[in-house]
Amino acid sequence: MNHWSAIAEQLRQQMEARHQARETGLQACRLATQLCARAIRSLHRREFDTCRELLSQAHAEIGRARELLRPFPDLYYSGFLHDAEKEYVEGEMLYAIVLGDALPEPEELGVEIPAYLNGIAEAASECRRYVLDLLRAGEIAHAETLLSVMDEIYDELVTFDYPDAITGGLRRATDALRAVLERTRADLTLTATQKQLENTLASVYQALQEYAK
């Protein structure tokens, strides 16, 4: 039984190491997710410097979680790291789309491919909110540019026709994006039509004023 006691002690130490890695990694992923949510809110308020700083902090937290979990593959791929990476990708992609920057690649962000694909799908969907803000501000041309980017993202994502076990549920995110695109295109079309009508009425009114003179 002394031999069993030695085995049990070794296993206990290994399990304690796994437990500590999971708890610390989970905490880092939760913090990263919170930072990304704050970054996206800052972006919608056009506080771009704040957004950039928050995304940098999120990147550091995800990197810390990745290093902690890497020795334990079952924990590394258990899901919570993927979710944090996805939220981080969403923030980075939305930042790039809104500012007109080149989209960062997976290696640049340091994330797995499924998290990258799902993150960019959610970023394109989240872009609808920014488009609506632009429409309310009368910035129709900018809104049209963002809608075009959203379309391009969707057109590529639908070509990833692989099982959800490989893509991390990309099909659901892509289907959601398609619905968002349809609503956003309808809103943009309606706003543009109303703007054209307003301009036409203004021109007619001005012409009548000139005629009355």
Secondary structure, DSSP 8 states (H G I E B T S, - for coil): -HHHHHHHHHHHHHHHHHHHHHHHHHHHHHHHHHHHHHHHHHHHTT-HHHHHHHHHHHHHHHHHHHHHHTT-HHHHTSSHHHHHHHHHHHHHHHHHHHHT-----HHHHT--HHHHHHHHHHHHHHHHHHHHHHHHTT-HHHHHHHHHHHHHHHHHHTT----HHHHTSHHHHHHHHHHHHHHHHHHHHHHHHHHHHHHHHHHHHHHHHHHH-
